[in-house]
Amino acid sequence: MSQNKHINVTLGKNCRIDPDCDLENVTCGDDVVINSGVQLKNVVIGNNSKISRHVTLYALSPEDPVTVGYNVWIGPG
């Protein structure tokens, strides 16, 4: 995936998404934070979750996405 691509991204309320990330087929709940260098493809993120810098989550199919629960913090790298 190339840097700074945002394709088919749905955001809930009060989300903070760093512009230096690569998102494709991503759905975010409310109050989600995604930091720089993150690469996500086919991912659903629950409310109040945070993804730190340089994390990659990838599912092969949008019909079977990676699901991040509510109130989850994924650390750097």
TIMI-2910 file (N, C-alpha, C, CB; in pm, 1 decimal, decimal comma, always signed):
<rs>
+----------+----------+----------+----------+----------+----------+----------+----------+----------+----------+----------+----------+------+
!      n_x !      n_y !      n_z !     ca_x !     ca_y !     ca_z !      c_x !      c_y !      c_z !     cb_x !     cb_y !     cb_z ! resn !
+----------+----------+----------+----------+----------+----------+----------+----------+----------+----------+----------+----------+------+
!    +84,5 !   -118,3 !     +0,0 !     +0,0 !     +0,0 !     +0,0 !    +88,7 !   +124,2 !     +0,0 !    -95,9 !     +0,1 !   +122,3 !  Met !
!    +45,6 !   +225,8 !    -68,8 !   +123,8 !   +348,4 !    -73,9 !    +83,7 !   +442,1 !    +39,8 !   +105,9 !   +418,0 !   -209,6 !  Ser !
!   +176,7 !   +528,2 !    +82,2 !   +150,4 !   +618,0 !   +194,0 !    +44,7 !   +723,2 !   +160,1 !   +278,8 !   +686,2 !   +236,6 !  Gln !
!    -28,8 !   +763,4 !   +261,4 !   -123,9 !   +873,4 !   +255,6 !   -244,0 !   +846,7 !   +165,5 !    -54,3 !   +996,3 !   +209,3 !  Asn !
!   -288,5 !   +724,8 !   +158,5 !   -405,4 !   +689,5 !    +80,0 !   -521,6 !   +666,3 !   +175,8 !   -378,6 !   +563,6 !     -8,3 !  Lys !
!   -633,6 !   +730,2 !   +150,6 !   -754,4 !   +710,3 !   +230,8 !   -867,2 !   +676,3 !   +133,7 !   -789,2 !   +838,4 !   +318,1 !  His !
!   -903,1 !   +548,6 !   +126,2 !  -1006,4 !   +501,3 !    +33,7 !  -1114,4 !   +430,0 !   +112,8 !   -946,5 !   +407,1 !    -74,8 !  Ile !
!  -1238,9 !   +468,8 !    +92,1 !  -1354,1 !   +406,0 !   +156,5 !  -1337,7 !   +400,9 !   +308,7 !  -1374,6 !   +264,8 !   +101,2 !  Asn !
!  -1321,8 !   +518,2 !   +369,4 !  -1303,0 !   +531,1 !   +514,2 !  -1427,7 !   +594,3 !   +573,9 !  -1176,3 !   +616,0 !   +547,8 !  Val !
!  -1485,0 !   +530,5 !   +676,5 !  -1602,4 !   +581,3 !   +747,1 !  -1562,5 !   +611,1 !   +890,7 !  -1721,0 !   +479,3 !   +741,8 !  Thr !
!  -1586,3 !   +735,4 !   +933,9 !  -1545,5 !   +777,7 !  +1067,5 !  -1665,8 !   +808,9 !  +1154,9 !  -1454,4 !   +899,3 !  +1059,0 !  Leu !
!  -1657,0 !   +769,6 !  +1282,3 !  -1756,5 !   +808,7 !  +1380,7 !  -1727,0 !   +949,9 !  +1429,4 !  -1759,0 !   +709,4 !  +1498,9 !  Gly !
!  -1788,3 !   +987,6 !  +1540,0 !  -1769,3 !  +1121,0 !  +1597,0 !  -1634,1 !  +1131,6 !  +1667,4 !  -1882,9 !  +1153,9 !  +1695,3 !  Lys !
!  -1575,5 !  +1250,8 !  +1661,1 !  -1454,0 !  +1285,3 !  +1736,2 !  -1334,4 !  +1195,2 !  +1706,2 !  -1483,1 !  +1279,9 !  +1882,8 !  Asn !
!  -1321,2 !  +1149,5 !  +1583,0 !  -1205,2 !  +1068,0 !  +1544,8 !  -1088,0 !  +1159,4 !  +1508,3 !  -1240,4 !   +973,7 !  +1425,5 !  Cys !
!   -967,4 !  +1113,6 !  +1540,5 !   -845,6 !  +1185,9 !  +1503,9 !   -758,9 !  +1091,6 !  +1421,2 !   -768,3 !  +1237,7 !  +1631,4 !  Arg !
!   -745,9 !  +1123,2 !  +1293,8 !   -670,7 !  +1038,9 !  +1202,2 !   -552,2 !  +1119,9 !  +1149,6 !   -761,0 !   +987,4 !  +1085,0 !  Ile !
!   -430,1 !  +1073,0 !  +1172,6 !   -312,5 !  +1141,3 !  +1121,4 !   -313,2 !  +1133,7 !   +968,6 !   -182,4 !  +1079,3 !  +1179,7 !  Asp !
!   -280,4 !  +1242,7 !   +900,6 !   -279,5 !  +1239,4 !   +753,6 !   -171,2 !  +1148,5 !   +696,2 !   -260,7 !  +1379,1 !   +699,5 !  Pro !
!    -69,3 !  +1114,3 !   +775,1 !    +40,5 !  +1030,0 !   +728,8 !    +11,9 !   +882,7 !   +760,3 !   +173,5 !  +1074,2 !   +793,6 !  Asp !
!   -101,6 !   +834,2 !   +709,6 !   -135,3 !   +692,8 !   +724,8 !   -203,5 !   +645,6 !   +597,4 !   -226,7 !   +669,0 !   +849,4 !  Cys !
!   -218,5 !   +516,6 !   +585,1 !   -271,4 !   +452,9 !   +464,6 !   -391,9 !   +368,7 !   +505,3 !   -162,1 !   +365,1 !   +392,8 !  Asp !
!   -512,0 !   +411,5 !   +466,2 !   -635,4 !   +344,6 !   +507,3 !   -716,6 !   +304,6 !   +384,9 !   -718,9 !   +435,6 !   +599,7 !  Leu !
!   -762,0 !   +180,2 !   +384,0 !   -848,5 !   +132,6 !   +276,0 !   -954,6 !    +39,4 !   +334,6 !   -765,2 !    +59,7 !   +165,3 !  Glu !
!  -1081,1 !    +68,7 !   +306,5 !  -1193,6 !     -8,2 !   +359,8 !  -1187,1 !    -16,2 !   +512,8 !  -1195,0 !   -149,9 !   +299,1 !  Asn !
!  -1188,5 !    +99,9 !   +576,1 !  -1177,1 !   +110,4 !   +721,2 !  -1302,1 !   +177,8 !   +776,8 !  -1049,3 !   +189,3 !   +761,5 !  Val !
!  -1358,3 !   +118,6 !   +882,6 !  -1472,4 !   +176,8 !   +952,9 !  -1431,0 !   +199,5 !  +1097,2 !  -1599,1 !    +84,7 !   +943,8 !  Thr !
!  -1446,1 !   +324,8 !  +1143,5 !  -1408,4 !   +361,5 !  +1280,0 !  -1532,2 !   +400,2 !  +1358,8 !  -1306,2 !   +477,2 !  +1279,9 !  Cys !
!  -1538,5 !   +355,6 !  +1483,8 !  -1642,4 !   +400,6 !  +1574,8 !  -1611,4 !   +541,3 !  +1622,8 !  -1656,2 !   +304,5 !  +1693,9 !  Gly !
!  -1673,2 !   +582,4 !  +1731,7 !  -1652,1 !   +715,4 !  +1788,7 !  -1523,2 !   +720,2 !  +1869,5 !  -1770,9 !   +755,5 !  +1876,6 !  Asp !
!  -1461,5 !   +838,9 !  +1871,8 !  -1343,2 !   +866,1 !  +1955,6 !  -1225,4 !   +773,1 !  +1926,5 !  -1380,6 !   +854,4 !  +2101,6 !  Asp !
!  -1204,2 !   +742,9 !  +1799,5 !  -1091,9 !   +658,5 !  +1757,2 !   -972,9 !   +747,8 !  +1722,1 !  -1131,8 !   +568,8 !  +1635,2 !  Val !
!   -852,7 !   +704,3 !  +1759,7 !   -729,7 !   +775,9 !  +1726,6 !   -640,8 !   +681,5 !  +1646,0 !   -656,1 !   +826,8 !  +1856,1 !  Val !
!   -595,4 !   +730,2 !  +1529,6 !   -501,9 !   +654,6 !  +1446,3 !   -382,1 !   +745,5 !  +1421,3 !   -568,7 !   +607,0 !  +1310,2 !  Ile !
!   -263,9 !   +701,1 !  +1462,7 !   -143,3 !   +782,6 !  +1453,8 !    -67,3 !   +759,7 !  +1323,7 !    -52,9 !   +753,6 !  +1571,2 !  Asn !
!    +43,5 !   +832,0 !  +1306,2 !   +119,2 !   +833,1 !  +1181,2 !   +180,8 !   +697,0 !  +1148,8 !   +228,2 !   +937,9 !  +1188,2 !  Ser !
!   +195,5 !   +673,3 !  +1019,5 !   +260,1 !   +552,7 !   +972,8 !   +175,8 !   +426,8 !   +980,7 !   +382,3 !   +532,3 !  +1048,8 !  Gly !
!    +48,8 !   +439,4 !  +1017,7 !    -40,5 !   +323,7 !  +1029,8 !    -88,7 !   +282,4 !   +890,9 !   -161,7 !   +355,9 !  +1122,8 !  Val !
!    -95,0 !   +151,3 !   +868,0 !   -148,5 !    +95,5 !   +744,6 !   -260,9 !     -0,9 !   +780,3 !    -37,1 !    +23,9 !   +661,9 !  Gln !
!   -382,0 !    +30,0 !   +733,7 !   -498,5 !    -53,7 !   +761,5 !   -570,5 !    -84,8 !   +631,5 !   -594,2 !    +15,4 !   +861,7 !  Leu !
!   -606,2 !   -210,4 !   +613,2 !   -687,6 !   -248,9 !   +497,8 !   -789,6 !   -351,6 !   +544,2 !   -599,1 !   -305,9 !   +381,4 !  Lys !
!   -917,4 !   -323,7 !   +518,9 !  -1028,0 !   -410,4 !   +558,5 !  -1030,7 !   -428,9 !   +710,2 !  -1017,0 !   -546,9 !   +488,5 !  Asn !
!  -1052,1 !   -317,8 !   +780,7 !  -1047,1 !   -316,4 !   +926,8 !  -1168,6 !   -241,9 !   +982,0 !   -915,5 !   -250,8 !   +976,7 !  Val !
!  -1225,9 !   -293,8 !  +1090,6 !  -1333,7 !   -228,4 !  +1165,3 !  -1280,0 !   -201,4 !  +1305,7 !  -1465,7 !   -317,3 !  +1169,3 !  Val !
!  -1293,3 !    -76,0 !  +1351,4 !  -1237,8 !    -36,5 !  +1481,4 !  -1351,9 !    +12,0 !  +1570,8 !  -1128,6 !    +75,1 !  +1464,9 !  Ile !
!  -1360,0 !    -41,7 !  +1692,0 !  -1463,9 !     -4,6 !  +1787,0 !  -1437,8 !   +129,5 !  +1854,1 !  -1477,2 !   -111,0 !  +1891,5 !  Gly !
!  -1539,0 !   +179,9 !  +1924,4 !  -1531,5 !   +308,7 !  +1993,7 !  -1415,4 !   +313,8 !  +2092,9 !  -1662,3 !   +336,5 !  +2066,4 !  Asn !
!  -1362,9 !   +434,9 !  +2111,6 !  -1260,1 !   +464,0 !  +2213,8 !  -1133,7 !   +381,4 !  +2198,0 !  -1316,7 !   +440,5 !  +2351,3 !  Asn !
!  -1097,1 !   +347,9 !  +2076,5 !   -975,8 !   +269,7 !  +2053,0 !   -866,7 !   +357,4 !  +1993,4 !  -1005,2 !   +150,7 !  +1960,1 !  Ser !
!   -741,0 !   +316,3 !  +2015,7 !   -626,4 !   +392,7 !  +1967,7 !   -527,5 !   +297,9 !  +1901,6 !   -558,8 !   +470,9 !  +2083,4 !  Lys !
!   -480,0 !   +338,3 !  +1783,6 !   -376,3 !   +263,3 !  +1714,0 !   -254,2 !   +353,7 !  +1704,5 !   -424,1 !   +215,7 !  +1571,7 !  Ile !
!   -146,7 !   +310,9 !  +1769,2 !    -24,6 !   +391,3 !  +1774,3 !    +52,5 !   +384,0 !  +1642,8 !    +64,6 !   +345,0 !  +1889,5 !  Ser !
!   +162,2 !   +456,3 !  +1638,0 !   +242,4 !   +471,0 !  +1516,6 !   +294,1 !   +337,9 !  +1462,2 !   +358,8 !   +562,5 !  +1543,5 !  Arg !
!   +299,2 !   +331,8 !  +1329,3 !   +364,3 !   +223,4 !  +1254,2 !   +304,6 !    +85,1 !  +1282,5 !   +512,0 !   +221,3 !  +1286,3 !  His !
!   +174,0 !    +78,3 !  +1289,8 !   +102,6 !    -48,7 !  +1304,9 !    +42,0 !    -84,9 !  +1169,0 !     -9,0 !    -39,5 !  +1416,8 !  Val !
!    +48,5 !   -211,7 !  +1132,2 !    -14,4 !   -260,7 !  +1009,5 !   -114,0 !   -369,9 !  +1045,6 !    +92,2 !   -313,9 !   +908,6 !  Thr !
!   -238,2 !   -351,8 !  +1001,3 !   -342,9 !   -454,7 !  +1013,5 !   -402,8 !   -472,8 !   +874,7 !   -454,5 !   -414,5 !  +1120,3 !  Leu !
!   -416,3 !   -597,7 !   +831,5 !   -455,1 !   -625,3 !   +694,3 !   -537,7 !   -752,9 !   +688,4 !   -331,4 !   -636,8 !   +604,1 !  Tyr !
!   -654,5 !   -743,7 !   +626,6 !   -735,3 !   -863,5 !   +597,9 !   -745,1 !   -877,7 !   +446,4 !   -879,2 !   -854,2 !   +663,7 !  Ala !
!   -748,4 !   -998,9 !   +399,4 !   -754,4 !  -1021,7 !   +255,1 !   -886,3 !   -978,8 !   +193,1 !   -730,8 !  -1166,8 !   +225,6 !  Leu !
!   -993,8 !   -987,5 !   +268,8 !  -1125,8 !   -962,4 !   +212,6 !  -1204,0 !   -860,5 !   +296,0 !  -1204,1 !  -1093,0 !   +202,5 !  Ser !
!  -1273,1 !   -765,7 !   +231,0 !  -1358,0 !   -673,1 !   +305,9 !  -1477,3 !   -744,3 !   +371,1 !  -1408,0 !   -562,1 !   +213,5 !  Pro !
!  -1512,9 !   -862,4 !   +321,9 !  -1623,0 !   -938,5 !   +380,1 !  -1583,3 !  -1006,6 !   +511,1 !  -1672,1 !  -1042,5 !   +281,0 !  Glu !
!  -1454,4 !  -1018,0 !   +537,3 !  -1404,1 !  -1080,7 !   +660,0 !  -1293,5 !   -992,3 !   +719,0 !  -1350,6 !  -1225,9 !   +631,6 !  Asp !
!  -1330,5 !   -872,4 !   +769,4 !  -1230,2 !   -776,1 !   +813,0 !  -1165,1 !   -812,4 !   +946,0 !  -1292,3 !   -640,5 !   +823,5 !  Pro !
!  -1049,1 !   -751,3 !   +970,8 !   -990,3 !   -752,9 !  +1104,1 !  -1080,5 !   -664,8 !  +1189,9 !   -838,9 !   -702,0 !  +1104,1 !  Val !
!  -1119,2 !   -713,9 !  +1307,9 !  -1205,5 !   -636,0 !  +1396,9 !  -1129,4 !   -603,1 !  +1524,5 !  -1336,4 !   -713,2 !  +1429,5 !  Thr !
!  -1119,1 !   -472,8 !  +1551,4 !  -1057,6 !   -424,0 !  +1674,5 !  -1173,3 !   -384,7 !  +1765,8 !   -957,9 !   -302,0 !  +1648,1 !  Val !
!  -1175,2 !   -436,6 !  +1887,4 !  -1287,0 !   -413,1 !  +1978,3 !  -1295,9 !   -271,1 !  +2031,8 !  -1277,9 !   -506,7 !  +2092,3 !  Gly !
!  -1378,4 !   -255,1 !  +2134,4 !  -1397,9 !   -126,9 !  +2200,6 !  -1290,7 !   -107,4 !  +2308,3 !  -1539,9 !   -118,2 !  +2262,4 !  Tyr !
!  -1248,5 !    +18,6 !  +2326,8 !  -1150,8 !    +53,4 !  +2430,9 !  -1020,7 !    -24,8 !  +2418,5 !  -1210,5 !    +29,6 !  +2567,7 !  Asn !
!   -973,6 !    -41,9 !  +2296,2 !   -850,1 !   -115,7 !  +2269,4 !   -737,6 !    -18,0 !  +2238,3 !   -869,4 !   -215,3 !  +2152,3 !  Val !
!   -618,6 !    -46,4 !  +2289,3 !   -500,0 !    +29,3 !  +2253,6 !   -400,5 !    -67,7 !  +2193,2 !   -439,6 !   +103,6 !  +2376,9 !  Trp !
!   -355,5 !    -37,7 !  +2070,2 !   -253,0 !   -116,9 !  +2003,6 !   -126,2 !    -31,2 !  +2002,9 !   -297,0 !   -159,5 !  +1856,3 !  Ile !
!    -21,5 !    -79,8 !  +2067,6 !   +101,8 !     -4,6 !  +2084,9 !   +181,5 !     +9,6 !  +1955,3 !   +186,9 !    -70,9 !  +2189,6 !  Gly !
!   +285,7 !    +91,0 !  +1957,7 !   +366,9 !   +118,1 !  +1840,7 !   +429,4 !     -8,6 !  +1781,7 !   +475,0 !   +216,8 !  +1876,2 !  Pro !
!   +437,1 !     -9,3 !  +1648,8 !   +506,0 !   -117,2 !  +1577,6 !   +426,8 !   -244,1 !  +1573,1 !   +637,7 !   -144,6 !  +1640,3 !  Gly !
+----------+----------+----------+----------+----------+----------+----------+----------+----------+----------+----------+----------+------+
</rs>
